[in-house]
Amino acid sequence: MTDAFLSFDVSKTKFNNSVGIKKEPSSSVSLDIDGIIRLCRDLSVDKPKILLNNTDTDHDIVSLECGEGAGGNGVFVIKVRNNTDNAVAETLRVNYAGAIGITGTNFGDSGQVLTSNGAAAAASWNGPISSYIFIRISSSQSLYYGSGGPQYARLGLNTVVTSDPSSTITLDSTTNVGRISFANDGAYKIDFMFSADAGSTNRVIAIAQLRKNDIFVEPLECYAYCRTTSEGENTASMTAILDLSANDYIEIWVRRNNGNAASVLNKTGITIMKIH
């Protein structure tokens, strides 16, 4: 059959209020129902597809296409009209293995997850939400006191023990040593433990506090009471969940409560995990 056509109203050029089968000049075979649903095989690209069309504006709205992807394997593609130029463009595809492609053959990498970018942008592939890092100091650090009385100094966390390969949490170990920065918004679980030792036979209290963007985050402060050197070290810890924004940073600041010598030992460290 070459130019066969069946219609309840052949006077309508767009087949309004009609059901028809027609071989159009574009070499497509179509079934039009009220001009809304078109089933055709587009011979120009050899793809079976379902085309949803608005006959009032003559704009294609959605195109559902089946075809062959890499290696001749099957692929299902969804195209949606862009209001700017009224053209349908690919938004999503599923290949024979069940992999999901975003705006094309963008299937992401192993271990990545899809992240929403809101209603006005396509979703994107990103590293897993549970980004983590474990940091410690490489050697003991004397606790600062100061000539005018107790004063804080930044704890020199300088060694990444382990981290997620795609972690967006970074440590400054050269300029602002001990500063930990965050590239992404989110909720982060923070576990800090420090071990302190008195440097004499006198008693001293070692104090640590967490600061965000140079501001103390109350009540995140902990104390380790050290009696004497001979009695060994004492430890203290704190745990928190912080809502952080991209480019925020945190630091641990430490001091002692009097002029007696004391040190933070190299067992001191911090673990951070992104939980949301």
C-alpha positions as CSV (number, residue, x, y, z in Angstrom):
1,M,0.0,0.0,0.0
2,T,1.5,3.3,-1.1
3,D,-0.9,6.2,-0.7
4,A,-3.8,4.6,1.2
5,F,-5.7,6.8,3.6
6,L,-8.7,6.1,5.8
7,S,-10.5,9.0,7.5
8,F,-13.8,10.1,8.9
9,D,-13.2,13.6,7.7
10,V,-10.7,13.9,4.8
11,S,-11.3,17.7,4.5
12,K,-9.2,18.3,7.6
13,T,-5.6,18.8,6.8
14,K,-4.4,17.9,10.3
15,F,-6.9,15.1,10.7
16,N,-8.9,16.9,13.4
17,N,-11.8,14.8,14.6
18,S,-10.6,11.9,12.6
19,V,-8.9,8.5,12.7
20,G,-6.6,7.9,9.8
21,I,-3.7,5.9,8.4
22,K,-1.6,7.7,5.8
23,K,1.8,7.5,4.1
24,E,2.9,11.1,4.2
25,P,5.4,12.7,1.8
26,S,8.0,12.6,4.6
27,S,8.2,8.8,4.1
28,S,6.6,8.1,7.5
29,V,3.7,5.9,8.1
30,S,1.3,7.5,10.6
31,L,-1.8,6.8,12.6
32,D,-3.5,10.1,13.7
33,I,-6.2,10.2,16.4
34,D,-7.6,13.7,16.7
35,G,-4.1,14.9,15.8
36,I,-2.8,14.0,19.2
37,I,-1.2,10.6,19.1
38,R,1.0,9.5,16.2
39,L,2.5,6.1,15.8
40,C,5.1,6.0,13.1
41,R,8.3,4.5,11.9
42,D,10.6,7.4,10.8
43,L,12.4,6.0,7.8
44,S,14.9,8.8,7.8
45,V,16.5,7.4,10.9
46,D,15.0,4.0,10.9
47,K,13.5,4.4,14.5
48,P,10.0,3.3,15.6
49,K,8.5,6.1,17.8
50,I,5.4,7.5,19.4
51,L,5.0,11.2,18.8
52,L,2.6,13.3,20.9
53,N,1.6,16.5,19.0
54,N,-0.4,19.6,19.8
55,T,-2.5,20.2,16.6
56,D,-3.4,23.8,17.7
57,T,0.2,24.9,17.6
58,D,1.5,22.1,15.4
59,H,4.3,21.5,18.0
60,D,5.6,18.1,18.9
61,I,5.4,17.8,22.7
62,V,6.9,14.4,23.5
63,S,8.7,11.8,21.4
64,L,9.2,8.2,22.6
65,E,11.7,6.4,20.5
66,C,13.2,3.0,20.2
67,G,16.4,2.2,18.4
68,E,19.9,0.8,18.4
69,G,22.6,2.1,20.6
70,A,26.3,1.2,20.8
71,G,27.0,-2.3,19.4
72,G,23.6,-2.6,17.9
73,N,21.9,-3.0,21.3
74,G,18.4,-1.7,22.0
75,V,17.8,1.7,23.6
76,F,14.7,3.6,24.6
77,V,14.8,7.4,24.4
78,I,12.5,10.1,25.7
79,K,12.5,13.5,24.1
80,V,10.6,16.5,25.4
81,R,9.8,19.9,23.8
82,N,11.8,22.9,24.8
83,N,9.5,26.0,25.0
84,T,12.4,28.2,23.8
85,D,12.7,26.9,20.3
86,N,9.7,24.5,20.2
87,A,12.1,21.6,19.3
88,V,12.1,18.2,21.1
89,A,15.4,17.3,22.7
90,E,16.5,14.1,24.5
91,T,16.1,14.2,28.2
92,L,16.4,10.5,29.2
93,R,17.4,7.1,27.8
94,V,17.5,3.6,29.1
95,N,19.8,1.1,27.4
96,Y,19.6,-2.7,27.0
97,A,21.5,-3.2,30.4
98,G,19.1,-0.9,32.3
99,A,21.6,1.9,32.6
100,I,20.1,5.4,32.7
101,G,21.4,8.2,30.5
102,I,20.8,11.9,31.3
103,T,20.3,14.1,28.2
104,G,22.2,11.6,26.0
105,T,24.7,8.9,26.6
106,N,25.7,10.3,30.0
107,F,25.4,7.1,32.1
108,G,27.7,8.3,34.9
109,D,30.4,6.3,36.5
110,S,30.3,3.2,38.8
111,G,29.3,4.2,42.3
112,Q,27.8,7.6,41.4
113,V,24.3,8.6,42.3
114,L,21.7,10.9,40.6
115,T,21.3,14.3,42.2
116,S,18.4,16.6,41.6
117,N,19.3,20.1,40.5
118,G,15.7,21.5,40.8
119,A,12.9,21.8,38.4
120,A,14.8,24.0,35.9
121,A,17.8,21.7,35.3
122,A,18.6,18.1,34.4
123,A,19.7,15.8,37.2
124,S,23.4,15.1,37.4
125,W,25.6,12.2,38.3
126,N,27.7,12.8,41.5
127,G,29.7,11.0,44.1
128,P,27.8,9.1,46.9
129,I,26.2,11.3,49.6
130,S,28.2,9.5,52.3
131,S,31.5,11.3,51.6
132,Y,33.9,10.9,54.4
133,I,37.4,11.8,55.6
134,F,39.6,10.9,58.6
135,I,42.3,13.4,59.6
136,R,44.9,13.4,62.4
137,I,48.0,15.3,63.6
138,S,51.3,13.7,62.7
139,S,53.2,14.7,65.9
140,S,52.5,16.1,69.3
141,Q,51.5,19.8,69.6
142,S,52.2,22.0,72.7
143,L,49.2,23.7,74.1
144,Y,49.4,27.5,73.9
145,Y,48.8,29.7,76.9
146,G,50.0,33.2,76.1
147,S,51.5,36.0,78.2
148,G,48.1,37.5,79.0
149,G,46.5,34.3,80.1
150,P,44.8,31.4,78.4
151,Q,44.7,31.8,74.6
152,Y,43.6,29.4,71.9
153,A,45.6,28.2,68.9
154,R,44.5,26.2,65.9
155,L,45.1,22.5,66.1
156,G,47.5,21.5,63.4
157,L,45.6,18.6,61.8
158,N,47.8,17.8,58.9
159,T,47.5,14.2,57.8
160,V,44.6,12.6,55.9
161,V,44.6,8.9,57.0
162,T,41.8,7.9,54.7
163,S,39.0,9.5,52.6
164,D,36.3,8.7,50.1
165,P,38.0,8.9,46.6
166,S,35.3,11.3,45.5
167,S,35.3,13.2,48.8
168,T,34.5,17.0,48.5
169,I,35.9,17.5,52.0
170,T,39.5,18.9,51.9
171,L,42.2,19.6,54.4
172,D,44.6,22.6,54.3
173,S,47.9,21.2,55.5
174,T,50.2,24.1,54.2
175,T,48.7,27.6,54.7
176,N,46.0,27.5,57.3
177,V,47.1,24.1,58.7
178,G,44.2,22.2,60.2
179,R,41.4,24.1,58.3
180,I,38.8,21.7,56.8
181,S,36.7,23.0,53.9
182,F,33.5,21.7,52.4
183,A,32.6,22.0,48.7
184,N,29.0,20.9,49.0
185,D,26.0,21.9,51.1
186,G,24.8,19.3,53.5
187,A,24.5,17.8,56.9
188,Y,27.8,16.4,58.2
189,K,28.5,14.2,61.2
190,I,31.7,15.2,63.0
191,D,33.5,13.1,65.6
192,F,36.6,14.6,67.3
193,M,38.8,12.9,69.9
194,F,42.0,14.3,71.4
195,S,44.5,13.0,73.8
196,A,46.5,15.3,76.0
197,D,49.4,14.8,78.4
198,A,50.8,17.1,81.2
199,G,54.4,18.1,80.7
200,S,55.2,18.4,84.4
201,T,54.2,17.2,87.8
202,N,51.5,19.9,87.9
203,R,47.9,19.5,87.0
204,V,46.5,21.0,83.8
205,I,43.3,21.0,81.8
206,A,43.5,20.7,78.0
207,I,40.6,22.3,76.2
208,A,39.4,22.0,72.6
209,Q,36.6,23.7,70.8
210,L,35.1,23.5,67.3
211,R,34.8,26.7,65.2
212,K,32.9,27.2,62.0
213,N,34.2,30.1,59.8
214,D,36.2,31.4,62.7
215,I,33.2,31.4,65.1
216,F,32.9,29.1,68.1
217,V,30.0,26.7,67.7
218,E,28.5,26.5,71.1
219,P,28.5,24.2,73.1
220,L,31.1,22.2,71.1
221,E,33.9,22.2,73.6
222,C,35.6,19.4,75.5
223,Y,38.1,19.1,78.4
224,A,40.8,16.6,79.2
225,Y,42.1,16.8,82.8
226,C,45.7,15.8,83.1
227,R,47.2,15.2,86.6
228,T,50.9,14.6,86.1
229,T,53.2,13.2,83.4
230,S,53.7,10.0,85.4
231,E,50.0,9.3,85.4
232,G,49.8,9.2,81.6
233,E,47.5,10.9,79.1
234,N,43.8,11.7,79.3
235,T,41.3,11.9,76.4
236,A,38.2,13.9,75.6
237,S,35.8,13.9,72.6
238,M,32.9,15.6,71.1
239,T,30.3,14.7,68.4
240,A,28.1,16.9,66.4
241,I,25.9,17.1,63.3
242,L,26.4,20.4,61.5
243,D,24.4,21.9,58.6
244,L,27.2,23.4,56.3
245,S,27.1,25.3,53.1
246,A,29.5,25.2,50.2
247,N,32.8,26.9,51.0
248,D,32.2,26.7,54.8
249,Y,35.2,25.5,56.8
250,I,35.7,24.2,60.4
251,E,38.8,24.2,62.7
252,I,39.6,22.8,66.1
253,W,41.2,25.3,68.5
254,V,43.0,24.2,71.7
255,R,44.5,25.7,74.8
256,R,45.4,24.9,78.4
257,N,43.9,26.5,81.5
258,N,47.1,27.6,83.2
259,G,50.8,28.1,82.7
260,N,51.7,24.4,83.3
261,A,53.0,22.7,80.2
262,A,50.8,20.3,78.3
263,S,50.6,18.7,74.8
264,V,48.1,17.3,72.5
265,L,49.3,13.9,71.4
266,N,49.5,12.5,67.9
267,K,46.6,10.1,68.6
268,T,44.3,13.1,68.2
269,G,42.1,13.0,65.1
270,I,38.7,14.0,63.5
271,T,36.3,12.0,61.4
272,I,33.8,13.7,59.2
273,M,31.0,12.0,57.2
274,K,28.4,13.7,54.9
275,I,25.0,12.2,55.9
276,H,22.6,14.2,53.8
